[in-house]
């Protein structure tokens, strides 16, 4: 779906701690992102509702990185347990 020769890097963000539902700080022009959690699992939602540690789409540390091409400003994340980190790369 995405190839490196067709995207323009627009920035990087690391979210930690994720003790409460946290939104992204999306750079201007970003249309999609690449996300990977480390340390602990993370849950996310993109419908404008806050995820909780038990409700939302589970992103596990063992999962491959996720490409997301929806409404970036609607994404919110929370850790399932302490010490989760989310790395996000933005592209246009």
C-alpha positions as CSV (number, residue, x, y, z in Angstrom):
1,X,0.0,0.0,0.0
2,X,2.8,2.5,0.9
3,X,6.2,2.6,-0.7
4,X,9.1,4.6,0.5
5,X,9.6,6.3,-2.8
6,X,6.1,7.8,-2.7
7,X,6.1,9.4,0.7
8,X,7.6,12.5,2.2
9,X,8.7,12.3,5.9
10,X,7.2,15.0,8.0
11,X,8.2,14.2,11.5
12,X,8.6,12.0,14.5
13,X,6.8,11.8,17.9
14,X,7.3,9.6,20.9
15,X,4.4,9.3,23.4
16,X,5.2,8.3,26.9
17,X,3.9,8.0,29.5
18,X,0.5,7.0,28.2
19,X,-1.3,6.9,31.6
20,X,-4.3,8.8,30.2
21,X,-5.8,8.8,26.7
22,X,-3.4,10.8,24.6
23,X,-3.8,12.3,21.1
24,X,-1.1,12.8,18.5
25,X,0.5,16.2,17.6
26,X,0.1,15.9,13.9
27,X,2.4,18.0,11.7
28,X,0.9,20.0,8.9
29,X,0.4,18.1,5.7
30,X,0.6,14.6,7.4
31,X,-1.7,12.2,5.7
32,X,-0.7,8.9,7.3
33,X,1.6,7.6,10.0
34,X,3.7,4.5,11.0
35,X,3.2,3.5,14.6
36,X,5.0,1.0,16.9
37,X,4.7,0.4,20.6
38,X,7.4,-0.8,22.9
39,X,7.7,-1.6,26.6
40,X,4.0,-2.6,27.0
41,X,0.9,-3.0,24.9
42,X,-1.2,0.0,23.9
43,X,-4.9,0.4,23.0
44,X,-6.1,3.0,20.5
45,X,-9.3,4.4,19.0
46,X,-9.9,6.6,16.0
47,X,-13.6,7.5,16.5
48,X,-13.0,10.4,18.8
49,X,-13.7,8.4,22.0
50,X,-11.0,7.8,24.6
51,X,-9.6,4.3,24.8
52,X,-9.1,2.7,28.1
53,X,-6.7,0.0,29.3
54,X,-9.3,-2.6,28.4
55,X,-11.3,-1.0,25.5
56,X,-9.9,-0.1,22.1
57,X,-7.9,-1.8,19.4
58,X,-5.0,-3.6,21.0
59,X,-1.5,-2.9,19.6
60,X,0.9,-5.4,21.1
61,X,4.7,-5.0,21.4
62,X,5.1,-8.2,19.4
63,X,3.0,-6.8,16.5
64,X,4.6,-5.4,13.4
65,X,4.5,-1.6,13.0
66,X,1.1,-0.3,11.9
67,X,0.5,2.1,9.0
68,X,-2.5,4.3,9.6
69,X,-4.2,6.4,6.9
70,X,-7.3,7.8,8.5
71,X,-8.1,10.9,10.4
72,X,-4.9,11.3,12.4
73,X,-6.3,14.0,14.6
74,X,-8.9,11.5,15.9
75,X,-6.4,8.9,17.1
76,X,-6.0,8.5,20.9
77,X,-3.8,6.0,22.8
78,X,-3.4,4.6,26.3
79,X,-1.1,2.0,27.8
80,X,-2.5,-1.3,28.9
81,X,0.1,-1.3,31.8
82,X,2.9,0.9,32.9
83,X,6.0,1.7,30.8
84,X,4.5,1.7,27.3
85,X,6.0,3.9,24.7
86,X,4.6,4.7,21.3
87,X,6.8,5.8,18.4
88,X,5.1,7.6,15.5
89,X,6.5,8.6,12.1
90,X,4.5,11.0,10.0
91,X,4.3,11.1,6.2
92,X,2.6,13.2,3.5
